[in-house]
Amino acid sequence: MKTDYKTVSESRNELEAILRIKGISKQKFGRILNIKGNTIERYLSYPYLIRYFHMMRLAKFLNLDVKDVIDIIEVDLQDDFVVQGEPEYKKMW
């Protein structure tokens, strides 16, 4: 399959764009990480939810460092990224 600019530009995020450039389908992505169905969609929609050991598997498949995969994911994080519950955080001691 030959990727063109249009399909890459329609990617939801940087991770999906890299996968399209490398010719990795959703099904193959799932096989690489050993995940199924909803988890594949969740990881492609929200790459920052990918577990570290899944990042390691992806990095090994793509022949990259894990840090490179983390950098790819960080590209799409916005400055106003808030962890749920963070504003109500109270120190315990």
Long-range contacts (C-beta under 8 A, 24 or more apart in sequence): 12-44, 12-45, 13-44, 13-47, 13-75, 13-76, 14-47, 14-72, 14-73, 14-75, 14-76, 15-44, 15-47, 15-72, 15-73, 15-76, 16-44, 18-62, 18-72, 19-44, 22-62, 32-57, 32-58, 32-61, 33-57, 33-58, 47-72, 47-73, 47-76, 48-73, 48-77, 48-81
